[in-house]
Amino acid sequence: MKNILIVDDSATMRRMVKVSLRSIKEISFDEAGNGLEALERLALTPVDLMILDLNMPDMHGIEVLKFVRGHRTFNSVPVIVLTTRSDEENRKTTLEAGASFYMTKPFEPNKLLEQVQEFI
Amino acid sequence: MSDANHTEQFFSEFIDELYAESDERLELVRRDLLSLEEFVDKPLIEQNLLDALLRHFHTLKGLAGTISLKDAEELTHQMENYLRAIQQEQITLSHKGISVLITGTQILEQSIAAHRTQNPLPTITSIMADLTVLVSNTSPSQQEEPSSPSPLPPQNNITQIWQFEFVPTAELAERGINVNLIRAHLEEIGTVIQAMPRLTEEAVGLAFDFLVETTINETLFADWCNDHGLTYTLHKTQPASPSPNEESPPLSNEHSLKKSPPPSDKHSLSPTITDPLLASSNLVRVDMARLDELMRLIGDLVISRARQANNLNEIKDILPISQWRSLQETNLAIEHQLRDLREGVMRVRLVSIGTAFERMKFVIRDIVGDTEKSVNLELSGQETEIDKFVVDKIIDPLLHLVRNAVSHGIEFHEERQSQGKPKAGKITLRAYTVGDAMIIEVEDDGRGIDIKHVAEKAYAVGLIDEAKDSLNTTHLLEILCQPGFTTQEQADLTSGRGVGMDVVKNTINDLGGFITLDTQMGKGTRFTIQLPLTLAIADALIVSVGGQRFAVPRLSVDEVIEIEETAITILEGNQEIISHRGKVFPLIRLVHFFHLTEEIKPHYHALIVGNTNNTMGIVVDRILGEREIVVRALHDPFIQVPGIAGASELGDGQIVLIIDVAALIRIVQQ
């Protein structure tokens, strides 16, 4: 059983991600609506993959990502950043901060599915 | 299935949720833009406000993109750019700027609405040109970058700042104690000015630090903290000593205002500021249709219960009295519980009228624009709650009344000053509840309605038969609400659009409410809207007339009196009047009105209805009792009768017709 943590402040977005991925067998989801909650989940439950939004009210996704990469136990969790379309600069910053993959919204469910399957 | 098709179908399943979320965000944008307006031409802008606006626009951009609204996406992107340039102190917020943002938001709203209703999208060429001009006044660096550490919200210098440390553990999480709960509680203690994670060597390798500003004494939170695994220390108001993973910004009053963001530090974590509006994660969004269904089921239950009560009465003589009594007690208990259930569901549907009122600020600002007018809007009772369905329906009528008040009611500066009025006009929106009804008042201190002018015009177009100088307010309102009636030679742009007074009145009537008018030349105009708090189920008086039963909504009845035949005075044209409590008012006999067989009696009952201007008595034979009725509207044109609002089933399976009191008043007044 693989556990995926979906981090997005929009509940609709989280649900859309879940629906796109539900064809994967042996999978479970954890959700977080803000950065702090996401880090708490990572610390307390085994997470195999994180899908992370950048634009969130309390902690920016980049900061979440940097924190994850600096942590001694969960620093190796693959992180797919799923964010609103932006420029190349943003993509570069995100990948430099340690994102495993960068995808923009609106996303194609099949593409996301393919990508997730590569990491788990 | 092709990928594109698959994607399209995938998104269509979420479309309603996406629309709902856009609406919520637009609401926040509107609110924040109004606050932002106070900072026009000021060198310092509250940073939190800019951050929030940027976030809302960014989310809206994402939502627009998700529903393939390219124009709206570009538009939000450009508005974001402008705000970001302000945030980075490349430009100051100008009057023009705020106008463009407001217009942009309206176009955005229209685009989303048009997309939803599959209507043609509004064009964005001109607004985009405006934005481009605004943005081009800045230096070229325009990249989107991760949000930089935000300075702190306004602080009170007498208060203390405490630092709390929370180390999450599996054991605490099992008890339901997690970072969200901690944060929510700290927000109750005071203002959370910082919330950030910290790497540690112990336990799960993670701790959360919160800085909370509060006037509350330590003793009030000490126990709670011990219980919830929280440690705390008093934080200095001096610059904090830097820790390995963070750079705490110095805490001082200037930080409540905008400062240029410090360069992004690779190892720094942004201090985070919670937005209470977004943090409320214990809310669920429910499809209105489900609530309607719930209400319908309760309606069915109410009818079944009434039927049972009826059956109980029929078997009263057959059953031993003790058994019957116990059945009767259960029946009464069910009646009470049903009422509680109904109220519970009704409460779920209630939303505060405040958001509807807030929108009016926007409208006023929009109409006043560059004209020689100024208007102050006063709101009261924004927290008053009303059925969601009713709020949605009442927005258009309110918009119309407010637009009218601004464009026809409130005078220009010069005219006001020459009359000794304050230069700025005042529009007041008030909401309050009276019993089961909600009252909304729209009042202006403008020039009032020129009744003589309306009467002339009405005579000219044949709405009244004789030329008059005066009209009573009911009649006046009646004329104003005639489809197409206008005293303006030419419908002007602002109030000419959207709905007319006829639609205002019909909408309110459809909701089971009514509207009245008070106006005084030179002093102002007040529209009073009365609405039932909920639809579908209402308390009603069951009356009998000529052997038939009717239901009269309790809400519209002020008083029930007994009248002697001899107390009735007959005027010319067979109009009957009666004097009661020093007032004289007309009577309407339902038996005549509905052409039923008259029962000659020495005395009758009359239901006193209407307000001070149009009181009248509805004469009935008997009052049979008070019941909860489930209102079913009569939509079939063949059975629509003036004076009848709908039908309801009583417990005995019989149908009663529900009297449309507002319509009767109208008919009698004519």
Interface residues (C-beta under 8 A of the other chain):
Chain A: D9 S10 T12 R15 M16 V19 S20 G33 N34 G35 L36 E37 L39 E40 L42 A43 L44 L54 N55 P57 D58 M59 H60 G61 I62 E63 K66 F67 G70 H71 R72 T73 T84 R85 S86 D87 E89 N90 T93 K105 P106 E108 P109 N110
Chain B: D3 H6 T7 F10 F11 E13 F14 E17 L18 E21 R55 H58 T59 K61 G62 G65 T66 S68 E73 Q143 E144 E145 P146 S147 P168 T169 A170 A173 N178 V179 N180 R183 A195 M196 P197 L199 V204 G205 L206 F208 N245 K266 H267 L269 S270 T272 I273 T274 D275 L278 A279 S281
